[in-house]
Amino acid sequence: MDVVKVSAKFQIVLPKAIRERLGIRPGQRLGVVEKDGVAHLVPLRSLDELRKRFEGVDCTEYRDKQDRF
C-alpha cells in the first residue's frame, strides 16, 4: 500500500506507479466517491476514450427488451 500526505491545501500526489497503471494524465479529472468512510478516486473518461474501448465489439446478438426478464 502506498501512503500519501495531504497538504495544507488538502492536495495529494498520486504515486507514479499508480498513475502509470491507471493511465492518469496531467489535467485529467478524477471523481471522488465516499463509501463507508473510504474515499475512492475514479478516473473520468471522455466519451471518445470509451468509444475506442469497445471498437470491434460484435453487437449482432443484441437482446431486445422483450427478451429480458
KOLZASE-548278 format. One record per residue (C-alpha): residue number from 1; y, z, x. Coordinates in Angstrom, 3 decimals, decimal comma. Example, Ala and Ser with C-alpha at 12.3 -4.5 7.8 and 13.67 -1.06 7.14 Angstrom:
# residues 2
   k       c2       c3       c1
   1   -4,500    7,800   12,300
   2   -1,060    7,140   13,670
# end
This chain:
# residues 69
   k       c2       c3       c1
   1    0,000    0,000    0,000
   2    3,434   -0,933    1,270
   3    6,281    1,556    0,911
   4    9,929    0,604    0,389
   5   13,074    2,721    0,266
   6   15,691    2,496   -2,478
   7   19,202    2,078   -1,030
   8   22,329    3,852   -2,252
   9   22,976    0,731   -4,365
  10   19,453    1,007   -5,884
  11   18,250   -2,060   -3,955
  12   14,849   -2,561   -2,331
  13   13,479   -5,090    0,166
  14   10,144   -6,654   -0,720
  15    7,754   -6,666    2,232
  16    7,332  -10,088    3,863
  17    3,566  -10,254    3,236
  18    4,080   -9,723   -0,495
  19    6,944  -12,239   -0,679
  20    4,794  -14,855    1,038
  21    1,699  -14,171   -1,086
  22    3,684  -14,459   -4,310
  23    5,848  -17,370   -3,131
  24    9,092  -15,500   -3,808
  25   12,162  -17,317   -2,506
  26   15,737  -16,094   -1,882
  27   17,717  -16,126   -5,124
  28   14,621  -16,172   -7,316
  29   14,746  -13,931  -10,352
  30   12,228  -11,163  -10,996
  31   11,527   -9,492  -14,309
  32   11,154   -5,708  -14,287
  33    8,694   -4,176  -16,731
  34    8,176   -0,422  -17,080
  35    4,827    0,755  -18,404
  36    3,505    4,306  -18,299
  37    6,053    5,375  -15,691
  38    5,326    2,433  -13,351
  39    7,828   -0,358  -12,629
  40    6,228   -3,807  -12,284
  41    8,115   -6,738  -10,740
  42    7,184  -10,096  -12,250
  43    8,300  -13,367  -10,609
  44   10,016  -15,520  -13,236
  45    9,035  -19,180  -13,001
  46   11,043  -22,155  -14,217
  47    9,597  -24,495  -16,814
  48    9,247  -27,203  -14,159
  49    7,121  -24,884  -11,994
  50    4,931  -24,028  -14,970
  51    4,507  -27,680  -15,940
  52    3,375  -28,570  -12,414
  53    0,821  -25,768  -12,546
  54   -1,000  -27,443  -15,434
  55   -0,816  -31,075  -14,330
  56   -4,122  -32,850  -14,822
  57   -5,460  -30,421  -17,423
  58   -7,711  -32,185  -19,929
  59   -6,468  -31,458  -23,460
  60   -8,923  -33,728  -25,291
  61  -10,905  -30,729  -26,522
  62   -7,840  -29,201  -28,181
  63   -8,723  -26,979  -31,128
  64   -6,764  -27,299  -34,317
  65   -5,564  -24,284  -36,339
  66   -8,381  -24,716  -38,850
  67  -10,942  -24,200  -36,045
  68   -9,510  -20,807  -35,146
  69  -10,645  -17,506  -36,579
# end
